[in-house]
Amino acid sequence: CSGHHASIYELAKLIFSHVDIDFDEVYRESKQYLRASDITFSFGAPANLRDLSVDVAIEPQELVNKLMGDLMR
């Protein structure tokens, strides 16, 4: 719930670029795993997180940088 939209595909591309792998070279879409009930767009209300003193305005690239930085330690 950051107020910024990013698909799982976009987040995966950011993560793979962090480790110098071209996501589009290894990604293969398979229709067999898609479900009729899957949603195409989802969002949350970040206002509820402000009470927890969480920075809710983080952009997808910054989020991936932080997560990958923690993993690479």
C-alpha positions as CSV (number, residue, x, y, z in Angstrom):
1,C,0.0,0.0,0.0
2,S,2.4,2.7,-1.1
3,G,0.2,4.7,-3.3
4,H,2.3,3.6,-6.3
5,H,1.1,1.0,-8.7
6,A,3.4,-1.8,-9.8
7,S,2.5,-5.2,-11.2
8,I,4.1,-8.4,-10.1
9,Y,5.8,-8.5,-13.5
10,E,7.2,-5.0,-13.0
11,L,8.5,-5.9,-9.5
12,A,10.1,-9.1,-10.8
13,K,11.9,-7.1,-13.6
14,L,13.2,-4.7,-10.9
15,I,14.4,-7.5,-8.7
16,F,16.1,-9.4,-11.6
17,S,17.8,-6.3,-12.8
18,H,19.3,-5.9,-9.3
19,V,21.2,-9.2,-9.8
20,D,22.0,-8.4,-13.5
21,I,19.7,-11.0,-15.0
22,D,17.5,-9.9,-18.0
23,F,14.1,-10.9,-16.8
24,D,12.6,-10.9,-20.3
25,E,15.2,-13.6,-21.4
26,V,14.1,-16.0,-18.7
27,Y,10.4,-15.2,-18.3
28,R,7.9,-17.4,-20.0
29,E,4.2,-16.8,-19.6
30,S,2.0,-19.9,-19.4
31,K,-1.8,-19.6,-19.8
32,Q,-2.3,-22.9,-18.0
33,Y,-1.6,-21.1,-14.6
34,L,-4.0,-18.3,-15.1
35,R,-7.3,-18.5,-13.3
36,A,-10.6,-17.0,-14.4
37,S,-11.0,-15.5,-10.9
38,D,-7.6,-13.7,-11.0
39,I,-8.0,-9.9,-10.6
40,T,-6.2,-7.6,-13.0
41,F,-5.7,-4.7,-10.7
42,S,-5.6,-4.3,-6.9
43,F,-4.8,-1.5,-4.6
44,G,-4.8,-0.8,-0.9
45,A,-5.4,2.2,1.3
46,P,-2.1,3.3,2.8
47,A,-3.7,5.7,5.3
48,N,-4.1,2.9,7.8
49,L,-0.4,2.3,7.9
50,R,0.5,5.9,8.9
51,D,-0.6,5.1,12.4
52,L,2.2,2.5,12.5
53,S,4.8,5.2,11.5
54,V,5.5,3.4,8.3
55,D,6.7,5.3,5.2
56,V,3.8,4.6,2.9
57,A,5.0,6.7,0.0
58,I,7.8,4.4,-1.1
59,E,8.2,3.9,-4.9
60,P,8.6,0.4,-6.3
61,Q,12.3,0.9,-7.3
62,E,13.1,2.2,-3.8
63,L,11.3,-0.7,-2.2
64,V,13.2,-3.3,-4.3
65,N,16.5,-1.5,-3.5
66,K,15.8,-1.7,0.2
67,L,14.7,-5.4,0.1
68,M,17.6,-6.5,-2.1
69,G,20.0,-4.5,0.0
70,D,18.8,-6.4,3.1
71,L,19.1,-9.7,1.3
72,M,22.6,-9.0,0.0
73,R,24.1,-8.3,3.4
